[in-house]
Amino acid sequence: MTATTGQGRSRILRVSRVIEETSDARSLVFEVPEADRGRFTYRPGQFLTLRVPSERTGSVARCYSLASSPQHDDDLTVTVKRTRDGYGSNWLCDNVCVGTEIEVLPPSGAFTPKDLDQDFLLFAGGSGITPVISIVKSALAAGSGEIVLIYANRDESSVIFSEQLATLAARHPRRLTVIHWLESVQGLPSRGQLQALAAPFAGHESFVCGPAPFMAAVADALSSAGMPKARIHMEVFTSLSGDPFAAPPGPQPEHDTEGAGQSVITVPVEVGIGGRTHTLDWPTTTPLVDFLLGKGIAAPYSCRDGECGACQATLLQGRVTMKRNEVLGEDDVAEGYILGCQSVPDPSGDSSETIKIEFC
């Protein structure tokens, strides 16, 4: 059973199964009614945003990666690992059981391959395996390339999805190689060791998810091994401070009501979303996602606070300014990536030049 909330974008989904993966990690399987299947269509590597009850604030929003694969699994599954002092993860691990209903936003995120036929070099640390196993299962089911997974954990008991990975490797011995790195046996991996592991696969497409120090070490190792930055994809999560479940902005006014009827300054923009291009006049003071939503255009977003990366897009032409950015690194920005929820036209740019943006 599902219920539509008053905001219209989220759904209340029932948990149909709870799987104890390790002593501190569990998977939540959601029941998605047929009527909402389209709303919860997703790509491997994406995440769900869950509303977690809170006695202090009413609720908090937390993002959890989908461990299921759209090409391999029928169920919609997220995996949650407890974190020290992590309110959301501890509440979900302590309180959710079969039958629990949770408010959920549609899948989001740009940590997803554009082509499943590529060769992949995947790095996961701890619970960072969650979006990575989604990519593994999807590539094995619908792709044709080689997949190398390097998975780092504290010890053998903390390996999430150990049986699934062993089964997949046995079924696809010529395509999937899984390399486990256990800190209890091998110590923390050094940059040199990571570089040695990555070097034979420098021509692959790499996806990396795990604790921040682990990802930084892997990114450094991959660059040292000769992998171009354009082929290194990092997943970064932060705790959301805003309320992504709040109603989206309504239609934007055509005139500045505080400026004696003066017209709002706009610049021409072409925005690509889902294979369709929208040609519009973009107000210079309105963030792109808010502007598109106000026009009734379904732009991808989750937090609208520059914290999750769900609205990541590529700036193809023109100049924009981001009001806030907690997700993209300097290299990402240099390569043209922007956050749509925080981007406004750059006031120093040419207002007559059409800005061109493509959402991921």
N, C-alpha and C positions, 0 to 999 in steps of 0.2 A: 504494500500500500504506500502511496506517496501523497503528499499534500503540497500545493503551491503556496508559497508565502505571499504576503502582501506586496513584496517588492517585485515579484514576477520572475526574477532571474534565478533565484535559488530554489532548491527542492529539499524536502525533508525525506530522507531515505532511511529505510529500515535495514539494520545489520542482520544478515541471514546466517553468517558464520563468524566465529572468532578462532583464529589459528595461532596457537602458542609456538612461535618460531624458535625462540631461545628463552632463557630465564628473564630477559629484560626487553624482549621484542615480540610483538604480536601483530598479526594481519587481520584487518577488518574487511569482511566481504559484504558489499552492499547489494541489496535487491533493487534493481532498476526496472520499473514497469515498462511495458512495451511502448506506452505513449510518450515516455521520456527518453527512449533509447537514442533518438537523434540529438537531444540536448547533451547527452553524456558521451557522444562520440569523441574519441581522443586519439592522440598520436603517442607512440612509445616514448617514454621519458618525461611525460607531462605530470602535473600534480593536481590534487584536489585541495580546495580550501574548505575547512570544517569550522563550524561555529561550536566552540566549546563553552559550556556553562561556567559562570564564575559568580560566586557569592558577592565579591567585591565590586565588580564592574558590570554584572549582568551576563557578559560573555566576552570571550576573546576569539580572534580568528587565527588559525594556524594552517600552514600549508604542509601537506604530506604527499610524497611521490606515489604514483601508481606503480605497484609491483606487477600488476596484470598486463597482458599484451593484447591489443585489439586484434591482432592476427592469430593469436594462439588461445586466448581464454574467453570464456563466455561471461565470467563474473568481473565486476568492478572492484578492485582490491587495493587498499593502501596498507602500508606497513609502518608501524610506529615503534620506535625504540625509546625507552626512558632516557631522559637526560637529567643530570643533577640540577635541581631547582627548576626544572622545566615544567611549568604548570600544565600546559596542554598535553604533553606526552604522558605525564603521570596520571592525569585525570582520565585520559582515554584507556590507559592500561589498567587502571584500578576500577573503573566504573562501567565500561561498555560490555554488554553481553548480547546474546542472540535476542532480537526483539527491540533493542535500543534504537531510537530514532534520532538522527542527527541532521541538522541543516547543512546542506552542501552546495557550493557553487560549482558551475560547470568546469571541466578540465581546462587548465591553462599551462603556459610555459613554452619556452623556446629551446629547451634542452632536448632536442629531438632531431634525428637524422632526416635529411632531405631525400636520401636515396638508400634504401635498405640493401641494395646490391653491392655496396661498397665493402672494402675490407676494413675491419674495425679493430682498433687497439683500445681496450676499455680498462680504466683504473677505478677501483672502488675501495673505499676505506670504511669499515664498520657498516653503519646503516646506509652509507652512500651506495650500497649495492641495490637499493630499491628501484631507482629509475634505470639503473644499468641492466638489471635482469629483465626489465621490460624491453629494453633495446635488444638484448641477447635473444629472447624468445621470438621477438618480431622478426629480426634478421634471419634467424634459422627457419622460421615458418614461411616468410615471403621474400627473402633475399637469396643471394647466391655466393656471397663473398666469404672470406676467412674471418674468424672472430677470435681474438686473443684477449682473455680477461685476466687481469692481475688484481687479486683481491686480498687486501691487508686487514688483519684482525689482531686483537689482543692475544687470543688463544683459540684452540679448536672449539671450545664450547660456545664461543661468541660468534661463530660463523653462521650468519643468517642464510637460509635457503641452501644449506649444504647438500641435502638430498636432491633437491631440484637440479642443482648445478651438476652433480655427479651423474644424474640420469640423462640430462641433456648432453653432456660430454660423451657418455657411452652411446647415445643414439646418433651423434654426429661427430664421430672421431676424426674425420677429415676436415671438418670445418671449424670446430670449437676446441680451443685449448684453454684450460683453466689453470692458472698458477696461483697457489695460495701462499701468502706470506704471513707467518705467525710471529708476532713480537716475542712471545714466550720462548720460541725456538731460535729465531734468527735475529732478534733485536729490532729496533726501529730501522727501516730502510733508509740508507743514505742516498744522497743525490747521485753518487757514482753508481750505486747498485741499481737504482731506478733507471738511470741512463743506459746501463748495460742490458737491462731487461727490454727497454724500449727500442734500442738501436736497430735490431733486425726488422722492426716493423715501422720504420720512420715514414714509409709511404702510405700507411693506413690513415684512416680518419679516427681521431681520438676523442673520447668522451670521459670526463673525470668528475667524480663526485665523492665527497668524504669530508672529514674535518679540515678546517682552513689550513693548518700547517702541512697536512698531507697533500692537499691540492697544490699548494705553493711549491712544494718540493717536486711534485710530479710535473708541473708546468715548466719548472726550471730544467728538469731532466729531459723533457721532451724537446724543448728548444735546443738544448746542448746536443741532443741526438740528431738534430737537423730537421725536425718536423716544423713546417711553416705554421705560424701562429693562426692562420686562417683555418687550419685543420685541428686546432686544439679547442675543445668546447668544455667549459667549466660550468657546473651547476652551483649556484650560491643561494642559500636561504637565510633570511633574517626574520625575527619575530615581527609580525605586523603591528604597527602602533595605531593605525586607523581602523575603520569599520568597513571592510569591503562588501558587507551585506547591506549597507545603506543604499537608498534609492539613487539611481544615476541622475545626473543633472537633466533638467527639462530643457525645452527649446530655448535657444539663446536670443536675446533681443536684437533687433536689426539696428537699433539706434541707442546711443548713449543717453540714458534718461537723466544722468547727472550733468550732462554737458550741454544743456540748452538745445537738445535735439540734434546735436552734431552727429554725423554718421561715424560709426566705428571704423577705424582703420583696418583694412584687410589686405591680405596678399593672396595671389592665386596658388592653389595647391592641388596636386594630383596624388591621391592616396589609393594604393593597391591593397585590397583585402580579399582573400579567398578567390583570387582569379578575376576579380572585378575591380575596375578603376573608377574612382569617384573624383570628379572635377568640381572644386568648390572655391569660395572666397573665405579664407581663414582669418578670423579676427586676431590681431596681434597680441591681445592680452588673455586669450583663452587657450588653455592646454589642449593639445590635439584630441586626446581621447574624449574629454568633456565636450569639445566642439562636435565631434562625430556623433556621440551619443545624443546630443541635443538635436541633431539633424535626423535622428532615427536610424543611424547607421550602426550596425553591430560590430563595433571595434573590440578587439580582444583586450581584456583588462581583468585585474583582480583587486589589488589594493588601492589603486589610484593615488598612492603616496610615494612612489619611486622606490619601493622596498622589495618587490617580489620578482620583477622581470617579465611578468605575463604579457605586458604591452610592448615588448621589445620590437623594434622595427629598424629598417635600414634607410638611411638618408641617401638618396640617389642623386639629388641635385638641390642646390640652394643651401641656406644656413639656418640653423635653429639654435635656441638656447635651452638647456635643461635647468629648471628651477631647483631640482634635487635629484641626486643619483646615489643610491646605496647599493647598486647591483653591478653596473658596468665598470670595468677597469679602464685604465688609460688606453691600453691597446685596442679594446673594443670600440671606444669612442673614436680613436684614430682611424679605425676601419669603417666608420660610418654608422655604427649602431647607436640607436637612441632609445629612450623610454618615452613612449607616446603620451603617457599620462602627465609627464613633466615638461614636455617640449612646447615651446612657443616660437614663433618666427623671430629670428635674430634682428633686433632693431637696426643694427649696422649693415644688414644685408640689403641687396637690391630689391625693393618692394615690387618692382615690375617683373622680376624673374619668377617663373613658376617653380615652387618647391615640389620636389617629387619624393614620395615616401612609400616604401613597401613594407607591410607588416609580415613578420616571420610566419 
